[in-house]
Amino acid sequence: MSSRGPHQHRRAEPAGGPGLSPAVGAKQAEARIGKPCFYGGQKVQGLFACVACQFQINNRKSLPTCPDCGEIVWAYLGDGPRPVPEGETAEDGVQLDAPSGPVKVEENVKLDP
């Protein structure tokens, strides 16, 4: 039997403060600790630590709420490239720029010589 007793504390807000979305809380935590961060409900596999209490899990499905403190933001502890949560693409959030400046659109241009 655990000496900690039943878990009664559940935090509604992610790390970073009240009123933040889970995604924003995860981004702020990532900037603060320098590790990829994800939030509860995202389907991502690997070794994670709670950003609030450092409780560690080896996750295989959706990230849970921390069973120790109720936090929903998790830091990825694995090596290698940042994992991509199921249902997302690696390109999400990437801004594409044209190599030679702004794109110019012209109408009625013939492509045949």
Secondary structure, DSSP 8 states (H G I E B T S, - for coil): --TT-------SS-TT-TT--HHHHHHHHHHHHSS-EEETT-B--EEEEETTT--EEEESSB----TTT---EEEE--SSS----TT--TTTT-----TTSS----SS-----
